[in-house]
Amino acid sequence: MCFLIKRNASANTSYCSVVSTQSGLVPVFRLFMLSFAEFKQIVARGLLDVLREFSDNENDFISVMETVARMSEDGEPTVRAELMEQVPNIAMFLHESRPNFPAAFSRYLVPIVVRYLTDPNNQVRKTSQAALLVLLEQGLISKADMETKVCPVLLELTEPSSDDDYKIEAVAIMCKVVTMLSKDTVEHLLLPRFCDLCSDARLFQVRKVCAANFGEFCSIVGQEATEKLLMPKFFDLCSDSLWGIRKACAECFMMVSNSTSPEARRVTLSPLFISLISDQSRWVRQAAFQSLGRFISTFANPSSTGLHFREDGALLEVPRCTLDRRVYLSIPLHCLYSHKCFYSHFSDCSLNSLNCSDISGLSNSNASPTTTNNAKNTKETEHTDENFNSFNYWRSPLPDISGELEMLNCQTSVGVLEKDEKEEEEEPEGNCPDSKSNPGKATSDQIQKVLDCLQPHMDDPDVQAQVQVLSAALKAAQLDTLLSYILEVLIRTLHFVLIGTSMDYCKYFLPVHRHSSFIIKNSFNLLLRFQNVIPQQLLDQYLSMTDPARAQTVDTEIAKHCAFSLPGVALTLGRQNWHCLKDTYETLATDVQWKVRRTLAFSIHELAVILGDQLTAADLVPIFNGFLKDLDEVRIGVLKHLYDFLKLLHADKRREYLYQLQEFMVTDNSRNWRFRYELAEQLILIIELYSHYDVYDYLRQIALTLCSDKVSEVRWISYKLVSILQKLYSCGADDLGLNFINELTVRFCHCPKWVGRQAFAFICQAVVEEDCMPMEQFSQHLLPSLLSLSSDPVANVRVLVAKALRQSVMEKAYFKDPGCAYSDELEETVMALQSDKDRDVRFFASLDPNKGLMDTAPLI
């Protein structure tokens, strides 16, 4: 027990006298005797050292463990608390050193941990709870012990008749334990009790703990149990009389949503979340708005967005094999109403073009050029149905039809006059027979036929969106001819919205009515916010987060939360619904709070992946340019992911930023060296995006400046920019490479400051290790200058020279060749460095490259 004396030198002398009087006894027996004395707390603290000393002997080990078990029954709370603090350490030691660990741990230590969960002393209980969580995290408690020893105690402590303090603590520990247990254990042992605790009417603390950990239970038990057992309890908690419980529900809403089906998420959880957003308590509304973006993200469907997350978190675009929504909406409306020719457009070239006959058929209700086309294509349609493949029928861009606009405008004017004159008259016999008697009924019949055709494809979310639009049209088409016209405009306008056509352009392709201007304008504005991925109320609430009134009534940083979750919302809606978020994004990008703009700057590269190159160039590039001129706190966001953003742009647009890279060298605070460090890191990656001419003309000067930075960390990372040489030589620009080498030699090798000369030695080592140029070229243009530094008066320079020569240059096969012109000179220089007066120089000149290398960063 001498180690106890050393560790507790300040202990009273009675302990030392006890040890000395018992010095003739066996050490384990001395431990046994001391466990009865006044040194019990010290003994408990030193149990781990005792086990290390005697664990090799089985009898001694059992004696120590029995002493531990007996000490756990000590009446002094400080002894029990001290003993419990040592239990996790003892368990880890036994796990690593003893083959029979499970049996010993289960027999001696687990009963102590379980018993202390019901200890009357609060400190002992808290210590045992912490120890239990550590043991579970390390996986040291077996499933059998959890089910037969731990869980029964937790269930007993959470009985309705249990003491309030014990009950609250047991609920908290049960909710933490559940994340480390298997689904079967949670579902059969803890889930029924958890459901009962959620309805505890007497203790609000219990309900609050349940609400705060509701998401963990849902994620463990899965979808079926969540919807069947937990959802009713969650509804009760969300309507609890205490705002703290409702706030906790709002905070865990995303985890609950992830554990439910898409239907339950849309039909059940969405209205519930809306009620939390409109809660009377400001704190509940604040938590709900902070969770709104995360809740919306649970509606994301990779099959419709075409994007998925890789294991490392990178967002990738994947091919989509489902029908694009634009395919359905690019079908002319008069053909959409005819189910026989619906599928023919997937095999017919009319899908990929909108010719004049289609347009005139839409603009003038008296013309019916499609009647014969429908009959003609019937047989082709039946054949197409059998061999239909959605992947082969992507819609190509619309052709340029600006030449016919003037003609169409004239037809539109004539159509308006004719419609006004014949408004009360019967339609002529030449019209389509379906519209002869009752246009509303005919339209509804035609829409119903299309709906029937779409039913087999209801698994596709895009088809579901189309069906909902047509279902609304079906109900309204029976009301009035004007309403039928409005819905016809809505459907047609939806197509133009999704392909990005302006209202002034698309109005020429819509049917004519005396209220055309008003209807088309409002239809276009309505559909600018149309989407069917998430409930519209959720989107409206999200878009309202930029309202200044929200900052006063909900949260002053609500705009920051909106900006933070915007990429997730954009991913959920998909690029085809970017029009719903575009105005909100532009509002956030000009927000007066720099924290909001900074948040957007850090995520603009992810949003660019979601939107694709076309929308990025149109909508994100102007905002990106604004961030480049913003505060340093905002600029650092775009700088950290500059490469990720630039690689998504077209080459011509990307080249425009070459002129702006130099601006990153200027910061608001000259002491902000981390800004230049980030620039150097990005330039290393950006080199591959540009031609060797652009790299030489624009990036070379920035690289040289960074290599001469006054902060060593910036210089250290900037030396890797010698990969510019690799770019030049790989492209065959040897003359540009030689010019760059001459600049490096003049600027660094001949630098009057030793830091510059030291930098040259490291640059040469980096060139060799990265194979930035042919070794023959290196030996001619860089090696002589490097060898000249071997006699530099500053030892720190010679250290880097020795390291570069011994560990990099001489290890290259080119310099090991006996025919190498520089092999003798290399050997002589290294031998001279091995006898240098500085010991660090001698060490690196003599160090075997195959051994572990010392880091010389502190020398730079």
N, C-alpha and C positions, 0 to 999 in steps of 0.2 A: 504494500500500500504506500510505498514511498512516493509514487507519483501524486497521490492525493496530498501529501505533505507539501510537495513542491508547488502544486497548483493552488494551494490554500495556505500560503505562508503567513497570512494575516490571521489564521484561525487561532482560537485561544489555546493555551498551553495544555489544557486538559486533554485535547485530542492527541497531542504529541505524546503525552504521558501514557495514554491508553495504548497507543501503537507500540511504544517502547516496552511496556510491561507485557505485551502479548507477542513480542518479537519471536519467541520460540515456537509459536503455533504455526500451523499450515496457513498460507495466505488466504485461501478460500474460507477457512474457519474464522480467520480474523475479520473477513468481510461479514461473515455471519454474525459475529459478536458486535461489530460496529453498527450493524443495522438496528441493534437494540439501544444503542447509546445516543448521546445528544448530537452526534455527527451524521444523523440519517440523511439530512438534506444534502450534505456534501457527498455522502456515499451515492445518493441517487444521481447527482450530477456527474460522478465519475464512473458510472456503470459501463459505459461504452469502452473506456480504457481497460476496465477489468475484463470484459469479454474478449478484447483483443489479446489480453495476456493469457487467458486460460481456456480459450475456445478450442484449442487443439486436443485437450484432454476431455473425453466425453463425460466422465464423472464430475470433473470440475465445472464443466459447462452446465450440467443439470443442476448442480448445487447453486450456481450463480442465478440461473433462471428461477429456481424455487425461492431464492432469497428475494428476487424481484417481485415474484407473486406475493410473498408475504409482506413486503414493504408497501405494496399497492393498497393494503388494508390498513395502513397507518392512520391514526386519528388526526394527525396534523395536516391541514390543507396544503401548506407550503411544500411538504414532502410529496404529497400526491401530485401536485401541480408540477414540481420539478421532475418527478419520475415520468409523468406523461410527456413532458417536453423532450425527453430522451428516447421515447418509444420509436418515433420515425427513424432516428439515426441508428438505433439498435436493429430495427427491422432491415434497413438497407445493408448494414454490415453482415447480418446473418444471411441475407439473400445472396450476397456476393461470396461468402466464405464457407457456408455449410450446405452440404448436399441435401440434408433432411430439413431444410428451412421451412417448407410448408407445414410440416407436422409440428415443429417446435413453435412456430409463430402462432398457429391456430390454437395450440394448447396453452401457451403461457401469456401471450401479448394481446390477442384479440379479446379474450374475456375482460382484460383490464380496460381496454378502450371502450368496450360496450358498457361496462359497469359505470365508468366515469361519465357517461352521457346522462345518467340519472343522479349524479353526485349532488348533494345538497349545497355544496360550495359553488358559487358562480364562476370563479376563476378556474376551478378544476374542470367544470363543464365546458367552458370556452376552449380550454387547452385540449380537451379530448375531441371536441368538434374539429378543431384545426388539424389535429393529428390524424383523425379519420379521413379528412379530405386529402391530406398528403399521401397517406397510404393508398387511397384509391387512385390518385393521379399516377402513382408509381406502379400500379397494378400488383400490389403486394397482398391484397385481400382476395381470397378465392371466391368464386361465385357461390359455393356452398355456404361459406361463412356469412356472406352477405344475406343470403336467403334465410338461413337458420338462426343467425345471431344478431345481425345489425338491423335488418328490416323489421323483425318482430318488436324490437325495442322502440324503433321509430313509430310503428303503428300503435304501440301501447301509449307512448307519450302524446300522440295526437288524438286519443280518445276524447269524446265530448266531456267526460268527467275528469280529464286530466287537469293538472294545475296550469293556470294561464301562462306563467313564465316558461314552464317546461314545454308547453304546447307551441308557443310562438317560436321558441328556439328549435324545436323538433321539426316544425314546418320548414323553417329556413334551411336546416341541414338536409332535409329530405329533398328539397328542390335543387340543392347543389349536388347531391349524390346522384340524382336521376340521370344527369348527363354522362355519368361514368358506368352506368349499368346497361345491361342488354335490354332489348325491346320486350322480350318475354317476361323478364323479372319485373320491369316497370308495369307492364300491362296487367299482370296477374296479382301483384302484391301491392303496388303503390297507387295505381290509377284510381281504383274505387275510393280509396281514402282521400285522394286529392280532390275528386269531384265533391265529396262531402265537405271538405274544408273550404272549397270555393263558395259554399252556401252558408258558412258559419255566420249566424246572425248576431252573435254575442261579441266576438272579437274582430274589430275592423283590421287589426294588425295582421291577422291570419289571412283575411281576404286580400289585403294589399300584397303580402308576400306571394300568394297564389297568382295574383294578377301579374306581378313583376316577372314571374317565372313560367307563365302560361305557355309562352312560345317554346321553351325547352321541352315541356311535356308533349306538346303537339309534334315537334320534330322527332321525338323518340318513338311515340306510339304509332305514327303514320296516319294516312288519310282516313281510313275507315273508322278507326276509333276516335279520331278528332271530330269527324262530322257527326258521328252517332252519339258520343258521350260528352265531348268537351265543348262543342259549339253551343249547346243550350246554356252551359255554365258561363261561357264567354259573353253571351248576350246579357246575362244577369249582371256580370261584373261591369260591363260597359254602361249599364244603366244604374249603377250603384249610387247611393245618395252622397257618398264622399267623393270629392273631386280628385283626391290623390289616387284612388283606385281606378277611376276612369282614365286618369293621366297614364297610369302604368299600363293599362290596356292599349292606349294609343301608341305607346312606345314599343310594345311587342307585336304590333299588328302585322308587320311584314312576316315574321316567323310563323304566325298563325296562318296567314294567307298561303305561305309556301306549302303548308301541310293539307291544303284542301284542293278539291277538283276545280277546274276552270269554271264550271257552271256555278258551284257554290260561291266561288270568289266573286263572280259577277252579280249573281242574283241575291246572295245573302250578305256577304261581307261588305260590299260596296255601299248599300244603304246604311249599314251600321257605321261605317267610317264617316259617311256624310253627317250623321248625327253627332259624332264626336267633333267634327270640324266646326259645327254650329253650336257646340256646347256653351252653356251659360258661363262656365268658368274660363277665364283667360288662359290659365295654365294648361287646361285640357286642350283648348284650341291651339295653343302654342306647340304642345307635344304632337298633336295631330298633323299640323302643317309640316312639322319637321319630319314626320314619318310618311307624309303623302307621297313624295317621290319614290321612296323605297317600296311603298305599297303598290304604286303604279307599275314598278319594275317587275312585280310578280306576274303581271299579265303577259310578259314577253314570251314570244313563241319563235324559236329559232327557224322553224320551217317557213314562217312568213316574213321574218326580218332578213333571212339569208345570212345571219351572222351568228357566231358562237365563240365562246371563250375557250382558249386552250388551257392546258393544265398550268402553265406558267402565268396565266392571267392575260395573255395577249388576245386581242379581239381580231378574229379572222372572218373573211367573207367566204362563204361556201356556195357552191352551185345550188340553185333551187330547182326542184323537179316538179313543182306544182304549178298550176296555171296562174299566171300573173293576173291581178285584177284588171290591169289595163287591157288584157286580151278581150275580156267580156265587154268592157266599156268602149272598145274601139269598133264594135259591131254597129253599123248604122241602125238607128232606132226602128225603122220600118222593117228591117230584117230581124231585129231582136224580138219583135212582136210575132214573128212567124216561126214557130218551133221547127218547121221542116227545114228551114234554111239556116237554123242556128248553128249547127255543127258544120255546115258546109263552109262557113267562113274560116274554119280552122285549116281547111285544105285548099281554100280558094285564094287567089291573089287579092281578092277584094278586101281581105283582112289587113293587108299591108298597105293599102292605099285608100284614099277617100276621093273618088273621082267625081266629076261634075254631075253625073246622073244621080249619084247618092245625095249630093247636096241639093239639087233641084227637087228631088223627091221629098226632102225634109222641108224645103222652103215653101213649096207650093202644095197644098193639100189636094189640089185638083189633078195632080199628076200621079200616075201609078205605074212606074217602070218596073217595079219589082214583082208584079204579079206573075209575069211570064218567067222571070228568073227563078222564082220559087218552084214552079212546076218543073222547070228544066233541071234544077239541081237536086230533085228528090232522090233519084237513083244514086247520084254521087254521094249524097248525105248518108244513105244507108250503108254504102261501102266504107265511108269515112268512119262511121261509128265503130266498125269492127277493128279498124287498124289505127285508131286514134292514139296519138302519143303527145302528151302535153308539152314535153320538152322540145319537140321539133317545131313548135308554132309560136315562138316568141315574136312579138309585134315589132316590126322594123319602124324607123322614124317616118313621120308623115312627110310626103313630098312637098316641095315648094309650089303652092297654088296661088301665089299672090297675083298672078296675071289675071285670074278669073274673078278677083274680088269686085272689080268695077261692074262686071256683068251681073254678078250675084246681087249687088246692091240695087241694080235696076230691077231685077226680078223681085227683090224684096218689096220695093215701092209699089210695083204693080200688084203684088199679092195682097198688100194691105188694102189698096183701093177695092180690089175685087171682093175681099172678105167683108169689107164694110157694106158694099152694095148688096151682097147675097146673104147677109147675116140671118135674115128671117126666111130665106127661101130654102126649098128642098135641094139636096145635092143632086147633080145630074147622074144619069145612069152609068156614065163611064167610070164613076168612082168605084173604089173597092167595095164589093158586096158586103163586107163585114160592117162597114160604116154607113150603110144605106138607111137603116131604120133607127138604130140607137147607137150613136158614137160611144157613149160611156160604156154601154154593155159590151160593144165590140172590143173596146180597148181592154176592159177587164178580162174578157175571154182570152185575148191574145197574151196578156201578162200571165194569166194562169197557166197557159201552155208553156211559157218560158220557165215558170217556176217548177213545173213538172219535169222539165228537161234538166234543171239544175239540181234536183234532189239527189241523184247518185253521187254528186260531188260535194256533199255537205261537210265532208271531213276537212276540206280546205277552208281556212278562215277567210280568205278573200272571197270565196263563193258565198260564205255565210253573209258577208257584208253586202254582196250583190242581192242576195235573197231578201235581206231586210229592206233594202231600198225598194225592190220590186213589190214586196208585201205592202209597204206603205202606199205605193202607187196603186196597188190593187184595191185597197179600201177606198182611196179617194177618187179613183177613176169612175166609180159608180155614182158620185155625187153630182158632178156638173162638168160640162164640156170645158169650161174655163179651168177648173181644177185639173182636169186631164191634161190640158195644155201646160199648166204650171209644172206638173210632175214630169211631163215629157221634157220640159226645159231643164228640170233638176237632173234628170238622168243624163241628158246630153251634156249639161254643164259639168257634171261630175267627171265625165271623161276628160274634158279640157282642163279642169283643175289638176287632175292627176298627171297629165302630161306637161303641165306648166304653161299652158296657153293663156294669154291675157284675155280679159273680158271684151275689150274692143275688137279683138281678132275673132273670138269664137262666136260673137253674136251674128256673124254672117252665115253661120251654119245651123242656126236654130230655127224652128218653125215660126211663122209669122202670126202675130195677134195684135189687136189694137192696143193692148197694154204691154206690148213686147218690151219696151225700154225699161219700164218699171220692174216687170217680172224678171227679166234677165239680170238686171243689176242686183236685185235682192237675192236671186237664186245663186248668183256667183259669190256674193258675200257670205251667204249661209254655208255654201259648200267649201269655202275657204277654211272652215273649222270642222268640216265633216270628217269623221273617222269612226271606225267601228271596232277598234282594238280594245279600248277600255270604255267603261261607262262615261257618257259625255259629262255628267256632273263632276266626276273626278277631274277630268281635264279642265273644266271651267274653273274649278277651285284652284287647281294648280296654276293656271294662267293668271288668276287674280292675286297671286302672291307678289306680283310686281306693283300692285296698287299701293300708292303711298298711304292710303287709309289703313291698310293692313299693318303697316309698321307702327301705327299709333294704337291700334286696338288689339293686336295680337303679339307681335314681337318685332323689336327694332332691327333684328338681323334676319328677318324672314326672307329678304331678297337673297341673302347669302345662302340660305338653305335651298332656295329655289335654284340658284346657280349650281350648287353642289350636286343636286340630283338631276339636273337637266340632261346630261348624257345618258343616264339610265332611262329617263322618260323618252328621249329620242330613240334609243335602241328599241324600246317597247313598241312605240308607234311605227317605227320603220321609216325609211327615207321617203316613201310615198306619201307620208303624212307630215313631212317636215313643214309644210305650209301652216300647220296648226301651231308650231312653236317658233316660227321665224321671227315674228314681231316681238315675242317675249324675249328671245335671245338678244335681239338688237337693243331692247330696253335695258336688259341686264348689262350689256356691254358698255353702255353709257351711264351706268349708275354712278351717283356721286360718291358712294363708298368704294374706296380702293380695294377693300377686302372682297367685294363682290366681283369686281373686274379681275382680281388676282385668281379667284376661284375658277373663273371661266378660262383664264389664260393657261392654267395648269391642266385643263381637260380639253382644250380645243383640238389637240391632235387625235384624241379618241373620238370626238364628234366628227372629225373629218373622215375617219374610217367608216363610221356609221352612215354618213351621207353620201360618200362616193365622190369621185373627182369633179363631176360637173357641178353639183350643188356646193361643193367646197370652194371651187373657183368663183362661183357666183355670189355666195352668201357669207362664207367664212373668211376668205382672203381679205376683204376690206376691214373686217373686225380685227383680224390678225395684224394687219398693217397699223391699225390704231393702237394695239397693245405694244407694238414695237416702239412707239413714241411716248408711252405712258411712264408712270413712276417706276423706279427700279424694282419695287415690290411686285409690280405687275409684270414687268419685262422678264424677271427671272423665271416666271411661269412658262412663257413661250420659249425662253432660252433653254430650259432644262429638256424640252422635247422638240427642239428646233429640227433635228434630223428626222424625227418621226413625222413631223408635219410637212417638211419640204419634199420628202420622198413620195408623198401622195399627190404632188402637183405635177402638171405637165412640164416638160423640159423648158419651154419658153417662159412659162410663168415662174418656174424655179430660178431661172437665171437672173430675174429681176432683183432677187434678194442678195446677189453677190455684192451689189453696191452698198447694201445696208449692213453687212456683217461688220464693217469697220466701226459702225456706230456703237456696237456693244462694248468697245474698248472705253467708251466714255460713260461714266456713272455719276449719279448725284453725289455720292460719297466716295472720295478717292481711296478710303480705307477699306472699301468693300471688295477685297481681293477674291472672295469666293465667286463673285460675278465673273471675273476673268478666268477663274478655275473652271467654271461650267462652260465658258466659251471654248476653252482649249479642249475639253472632253467632247464637245459637240463637233468641233472642227475635225477631230480625228475620224469621226464617222461621216461627216459631210463630204470629205474628199472624194469618196466613191461616187457621189451624185453628179459631179461636174467633169468636164473634159480636162485634159492635162493643160491646155492653154489657159482655161479659166482658173485652174488651181495655181498655175504659175503667176498669172497676172494679179489675182485678187487674194488668194489665201496665203501665198508665200510671205508677204509682208506682215500679215497678222501673226503668222507662226513665228517669224523672227522676233517680232516685238514681244510676244508672250514668253519666248525662251530667254529674254533679257529682263523679265519682270523682277521687281525688287523683292517679291515674296517668294521664298524658296518652294513652297507648295505649288505655286503656279508654274514655276520653272520646271519642277520635277515632272509634272504631267505634260507640259508643253514639249519636252524633249521627244515625246512619242510622235510629234508631228513631222519627224523626219520621214514618216511614211509618204510624204510628198515626193521624196526621191524615188520610192518604189513606183508611184503613179507615173512619174516622168519616164523612168527607164522601161517600165512595162509597155508604155505606149510608143517607145522608140524615139523619144525626144531626148537623145543623149546630150545635145548641145544645151538645152534648158537645164538638164540635170547638172552639167558641168558648171553652168553659171550659178546655180544654187549652191553647189559645193564651194565655189570661190567666195560666195557671200558668207557662208558658214565659217570659212577659214579666216577671212578678214575680221568678221565681227567677233568671233569667239577665240580662235586660236591665238590671234595677235592682240587680244584684249588686254589693256593695261591692268585690269582688275583680275585677281586670281579666280574670282567666281566665274568669270567668262571662260577662262582657260579650263577650269574644271568642267564646265558645261560642255566644252568641245570634246573632252575625253568621254563623257557619258554619251554624247550624241554618236560618237564613233562606235561605241559599244552597242548602242541601240541599232545602228545601221547594220552591223554585222549579225546581231542576233535575229533581226527581223528580215534578213536577206533583202534589204531595200535596193541593192544594186549588185551587179556582178563583182565578185571578189577581185577580178583583174582590174576593174575600174577603181575599186576601193584602194588596192595596193598602190596605184599610180597617183591618185588625187587626194586621199585622206590619210593613208598610213604614214607617209613621211612627216606630216605635221604632227600626228599623234606621237611618233617616236621622238620628235624634238622636245615634247613636253616632259619626257622622262627625266630631264635634268632641270626641271622648273624649281625655283628656289622655295616654293610653298609646298609643304608636305601634303596638304590636302589634295593638291593637284596630282602629285605623284601617286597618291593612293588610288585615285580613279584610273590613272594610266596603267598602273600595275594590274588592277582588277580587269580592265578592258583587254589588256594583252594576254594575261594568263588564263582568264576564264572564257574569253570569247574568240579573240583573233586566232590564237594558237590552236584552238580546237577545230578550226575549219580545215577541211581536207585540202583545200587549195594551198594553205600555208604549211601543211605537213608534207607536201610533195617535195622531195629532195631537189627537184629542178626549179623550185620557187626562188626568184631572185632576192626575196627579202627574208628568207628563212634564217640565214646566218645573222643578219642584222637584228632580227627578232630575238634570237637566242642570246646574243650579246646584251641587248637592252634588258631583257628579263633577268639575266644573271647580275647585271649591275644593280637592278632594283632589289634583288634578293640580298645584296650586301649594303643596302641603303642605311643611313644612320638612323632613320625613323623606323621604329619597330612595326608600326601599322603597315608601312610600305613593304617591309620585308615579309610580313605575314601574308598579304595578298599576292605578292609576287611568288611566294612559295606554296600557296594553298592549292591543294588538289581540287580541280574543278568538279570532280565526282562527289566530293564531300559536301556537307551542308554549308551553304554560303552565308557569310555574315552580311547583314543589311547595312549598306553604306549611306542610306538616306540621311541620317543625322549629319553626315559630313557635307551635305550639299546645301 
